[in-house]
């Protein structure tokens, strides 16, 4: 019975992340990125360059969603945006607190599997 209660409470808690403002830190360089999320769109903005990445968000359940880039549609763009329009990122919220959540993100296609774990902080208004 305890397992069902814990799972149920986890599901209710994840719904708080469906919309809002967040930030995270880059792993490969200094700086952070900001996330603005509505029920169907996520915009990530690089704090150093100001470049924004637009993604369609589709919720699979209360704690999992996919992100599909709304960026360039030609391979010649030499951008990760192109690949994300072909293979969406699947994100699972694996833990959360009142101030942040931890997300397991992975992308899988015919030849590659890449997974990362990120901490996403909530911007409290």
Secondary structure, DSSP 8 states (H G I E B T S, - for coil): -HHHHHHHHHHHHHGGGSSEEEEEE-SSSSSEEEEEE-SSEEEEEETTT--EEEEEEEEEETTEEEEEE-S--SGGG-SHHHHHHHS-EEEEEEEE-SSEEEEEEEEE-SS-EEEEEEEEEE---
